[in-house]
């Protein structure tokens, strides 16, 4: 068997419960690529070694819980690392994939989903690992917070199996920090109640096995606060105040008549939000790896939109990217799209809001998103839009003066263009990690090979096919 060399923070996470036997909770926050999943796997194997030949007070085998966002995600990440190490060392084991139980020697490891805390019942373990506990909720930030907190409560209740000649039951929580979300709430609750815990942090650059170019690309992509959160495991707020704090008038706005500078051969991308009486939209072009927003639109009657856009750009191939939640309104003027030869970028559902906000911020920060003269109002929306002060979420646009309507159209435009070949670097550094959680976890196809990741889930409908 080859020797395995651990990083210092991996050793610390592995040995912490045995160095501090009186403490119950151990928290590990790590930057992207810092080796968190490998740390969890190695720690479980170390626990198995410590539990050799031991039993609980009733003579039963020791049990360890391993929970994550879903069973599918666990089997493709943490469990893969565990099985790889067992196979490398020629250690015998039995894995019951149907029941989600891995048995090694006299120890059983139970795999379970943490996304539905109410289902964490019937277990009784001597140690419990929660992996990526800040990623439990993807629908909204508030949902992620509540799910994480309730999951920690549930798994803590289940960690109570007392093993003879072994330390007291313990809980280990590991995650890439997501700012002040669920895990932050857990820690602040511990502080408030004076509950003892050990916290270990790891930076992305602490993993010296990573390629320097990859580390540099991550540090160059994020602003100072985001670096501390996503790359260094800190609990700082990245979801309050301005929706687009990376927008800068001096960097992201050019006062040029871009509408008169578009060649007939260029493809244009028109994104449209739906609000009765004030339909906001914008049209852009991708030049190299930079998105230029050419013009902002507002229509009183959405049926007039295809005619107006085609009049502005009579010779270009135009792709229309609508709000997927407005299917009924879309179908009412499909004939207009056909009449004016505009392609429809069809998608069954809209992308995750927070992921698209994060994406737009990174495009702004890297100078890959530029607003021009006739899109000044969209730029102003980026400068003015604020998050809900109570929830920290992107609020719903209410009334004609709300900048959120313009932002909604911009988010859809950027998300669609992210899946163009020239945007691969941004795509890999923003959505690729999240995308692996959205896809069918039972499908063994790699992310890059999946059609949804290649296209963003869009199907292009030729106007000739509209009824």
Secondary structure, DSSP 8 states (H G I E B T S, - for coil): -------HHHHHHHHHHHHSTT--EEEEEE-TTSSHHHHHHHHHHHHHHHTTT-BBTTS-BEEEEEEES-HHHHHHTHHHHHHHHHHHTT---EEETTTTEEEETTEEEEEEESSSGGG--S--BSEEEEESGGGS--S-HHHHHHHHHHHHHHHHHHB---BTTS---EEEEEEE--SSSHHHHHHHHHHHHT--EEEEEE-GGG-TTS-HHHHHHHHHHS-HHHIIIIIT-----SSSSBTTTT--HHHHB--S-GGGS--TTSEEEEEE---TT-EEEEEEEEETTEEEEEEEEEESSGGGHHHHHHHHTSSSEEEEEE-TT-HHHHHTTHHHHHHTTEEEEE-SS---HHHHHHHHHHHHHTT-EEEEEETHHHHHHHHH-B--TTT-S-----STT-THHHHHHHHHHHHHHTTSGGGHHHHHHHTHHHHHHHS-TT--S-GGG-HHHHHTT-EEE-GGG--
